[in-house]
């Protein structure tokens, strides 16, 4: 069970990193973009160990659907949460308004 909790945290972190990287591209700061990108790619790489292991173990359709639903739920949660937080954090910092 703790493995699934760790994977959920990684999936949320993966989407936080992807959202952060996408928003960082709208800034003039290369270092801000680089930090976000390293975080995003590092967490994505770590999360792949869990998805590959889980999908290999999914010998039945129900388990495969469970893994898929778990993945989708926690990646959406991470993406929306990161977007909500970064909109507030970046309000007066990095993102330029057009």
N, C-alpha and C positions, 0 to 999 in steps of 0.2 A: 504493500500500500504506500509506503514512504517513497518508493520509486515513482509512482504515479504523481505524488505531490511534487516531487522534485521536477518531473517532466512538465507539470502544469506551470510551475514557476519559470522554467526555461522557455516555455511557449509564450507566456506573457512577456518575458524579457525579450524574446525574439521579436515580437511585434512592437514593443517599446522601441527597440533599436531600429527597426525598419521605419517606423513613423518618425522617429527622431532624425534619422538620416534624410528622409524625404523633406522634412521641414528645414533641416540644416542646409540643404542645397539652395534654399531661397535666401541665404545670407551671403555676405561678402567675406565671411570668416572661413578660410581654408582649414584652420586648426579645429574649429568647431565641427566642421564637416568630417574631418579625419577622425576625430574622437568618436563621433556618432557612428561612423562607418566601421571602425575597429570593433566597437561594442556590438553592433548589429551582426557583423559577420562571425565574430567569436561565439556569440550565443547561438546563432543559427547552426554553426558547426557542431557545437555540443548537443543541441537538441536532436540532431540527425541520428545519433547513437540510439536514442530512445525510440524514435519512430521506426527505424529499421528493425530493431529488436522486437518491437510490438507487432509490426506487420508480419514478420517471419513467424511469430508465435500464433498469429491469427489464422488458424486452420479452418475456421468456420465463418460463415457469413455474418452471424450476429456479432462475433468478436471483432471482425473487421469493421463493421458499422459502428461499434462502440469506440474503437480507436479513432475512426474518422470523426465521429461526433465530439469526442474529447479534444482532438486537435483543433477542430473548427471553433468550438466554444472558447477555448483558452487563447487562441490567436486573435479572435474578434475582441475578447475582453481586453487583451493587451493593447491592441490597436486603438480602440476607443478610449481606453484609460489614458494612454500616452498622448493622444491628440488633445483630450480635455486638459491634461496637466500642462502640456507644452504651450497651448494657447495662452494660458495664464502666465507661465514662466517667461515666455518670449515677448510678451506684450510690449515691453519697453526695452528689450535687449537687442535681439539680433534680426528678427524677421522684418523685412521692409514691406511696407504697405504700398500697393500700386495705386 
